[in-house]
Amino acid sequence: MNNIILVIVGVIGLFILLQLLFKFRSWSWRGKPAPAVGGALGKSILKGEKILAFFFSPACRACKTQERYLPGIQEKFKNIHRINAAKDQDTARAFGVMGTPTTVIIENGVIKDYFVGITGIPKLLRSLNLH
């Protein structure tokens, strides 16, 4: 019985530790220059545009939920770049994407916000200053 309790506490502790790790990692990206990448995303970064970069993978269920939020954001903000992290691994690696969905807000070539996991429309619109 004691072993089962220890295992449950260990699993819960590991889950909390991983959540904190993801939060810390997202905070550490804020304020840093966006990495040099190719394609349309790289061109938008070089122009200094405000960008929402959405990293997803096709098999990710949470990504499919996040995808349903994108049309609501596109009504107010058009510069959204969808990056398939499974196919464009170099870009995902450059942005430090460890899991999907990851959403990165870039403004004037600097990472303004970095969200890991499902992020609601109000939070994204606030980050884009479109609330």
C-alpha positions as CSV (number, residue, x, y, z in Angstrom):
1,M,0.0,0.0,0.0
2,N,2.8,2.4,0.9
3,N,4.5,1.6,-2.4
4,I,1.4,2.6,-4.4
5,I,1.2,5.9,-2.5
6,L,4.8,6.6,-3.2
7,V,4.4,5.8,-6.9
8,I,1.3,8.1,-7.1
9,V,3.1,10.9,-5.3
10,G,6.1,10.4,-7.6
11,V,4.0,10.6,-10.8
12,I,2.2,13.7,-9.5
13,G,5.5,15.3,-8.6
14,L,7.0,14.5,-12.0
15,F,4.0,16.0,-13.7
16,I,4.3,19.2,-11.7
17,L,8.0,19.4,-12.3
18,L,7.5,19.0,-16.1
19,Q,4.9,21.8,-16.0
20,L,7.3,24.1,-14.2
21,L,10.0,23.2,-16.7
22,F,7.8,24.2,-19.6
23,K,6.8,27.4,-17.9
24,F,10.4,28.3,-17.1
25,R,11.5,27.5,-20.7
26,S,8.8,29.7,-22.1
27,W,9.8,32.6,-19.8
28,S,13.4,32.2,-20.8
29,W,12.6,32.9,-24.5
30,R,10.8,36.2,-23.8
31,G,12.8,39.2,-24.9
32,K,15.4,37.3,-26.9
33,P,15.9,38.0,-30.6
34,A,14.0,35.6,-32.9
35,P,16.4,33.1,-34.5
36,A,17.3,33.4,-38.1
37,V,15.1,30.9,-40.1
38,G,14.2,30.5,-43.7
39,G,10.9,30.6,-45.6
40,A,8.0,33.0,-45.1
41,L,8.5,33.1,-41.3
42,G,12.1,34.2,-41.7
43,K,11.1,36.9,-44.2
44,S,8.4,38.3,-41.8
45,I,10.9,38.3,-39.0
46,L,13.4,40.3,-41.1
47,K,10.8,42.8,-42.0
48,G,10.1,43.4,-38.3
49,E,6.5,42.4,-38.6
50,K,4.3,41.3,-35.7
51,I,3.9,37.5,-36.1
52,L,2.1,34.6,-34.5
53,A,4.1,31.5,-35.2
54,F,2.1,28.3,-34.4
55,F,4.1,25.1,-34.2
56,F,2.0,21.9,-34.5
57,S,2.3,18.2,-35.4
58,P,-0.4,16.4,-37.3
59,A,-0.8,13.6,-34.7
60,C,-1.2,16.0,-31.8
61,R,-4.7,16.1,-30.3
62,A,-4.0,19.3,-28.4
63,C,-2.8,20.9,-31.6
64,K,-6.2,20.1,-33.2
65,T,-7.9,21.9,-30.4
66,Q,-5.6,24.9,-30.7
67,E,-6.2,24.9,-34.5
68,R,-9.9,25.5,-33.8
69,Y,-9.0,28.8,-32.1
70,L,-6.9,30.2,-35.1
71,P,-9.9,31.3,-37.2
72,G,-11.1,33.5,-34.2
73,I,-7.7,35.1,-34.1
74,Q,-7.4,35.5,-37.9
75,E,-10.5,37.7,-37.8
76,K,-8.4,40.4,-36.1
77,F,-4.8,39.4,-37.0
78,K,-3.7,38.0,-40.4
79,N,0.1,37.4,-39.9
80,I,-0.2,33.8,-38.7
81,H,2.5,31.3,-39.7
82,R,1.6,27.6,-39.2
83,I,4.7,25.4,-38.9
84,N,4.5,21.6,-39.0
85,A,7.2,20.8,-36.4
86,A,7.4,17.2,-37.7
87,K,8.3,18.4,-41.2
88,D,10.2,21.6,-40.4
89,Q,12.4,20.3,-37.6
90,D,15.1,22.9,-38.1
91,T,12.7,25.8,-37.5
92,A,11.2,24.1,-34.5
93,R,14.6,23.4,-33.1
94,A,15.7,27.0,-33.7
95,F,12.8,28.1,-31.6
96,G,13.4,25.5,-28.9
97,V,10.1,23.7,-29.5
98,M,10.0,20.7,-27.2
99,G,6.4,19.9,-27.5
100,T,3.4,20.9,-29.6
101,P,1.3,23.0,-29.7
102,T,3.7,25.9,-29.1
103,T,2.7,29.4,-30.1
104,V,5.3,32.2,-30.4
105,I,4.6,35.9,-30.7
106,I,7.3,37.9,-32.4
107,E,7.4,41.6,-32.7
108,N,10.2,43.7,-34.3
109,G,12.4,40.6,-34.5
110,V,12.1,39.9,-30.7
111,I,10.2,37.1,-29.1
112,K,7.4,38.8,-27.1
113,D,5.6,35.7,-25.8
114,Y,6.1,32.0,-25.9
115,F,3.2,29.7,-25.0
116,V,3.4,25.9,-24.7
117,G,0.2,23.9,-24.8
118,I,-3.3,25.1,-25.6
119,T,-3.6,28.8,-25.3
120,G,-7.0,30.5,-25.4
121,I,-8.1,33.3,-27.8
122,P,-8.2,36.0,-25.1
123,K,-4.7,35.4,-24.0
124,L,-3.3,35.4,-27.5
125,L,-5.2,38.6,-28.4
126,R,-3.9,40.3,-25.3
127,S,-0.4,39.2,-26.3
128,L,-0.9,40.6,-29.8
129,N,-2.4,43.9,-28.2
130,L,-5.7,43.2,-30.0
131,H,-8.0,42.8,-27.0
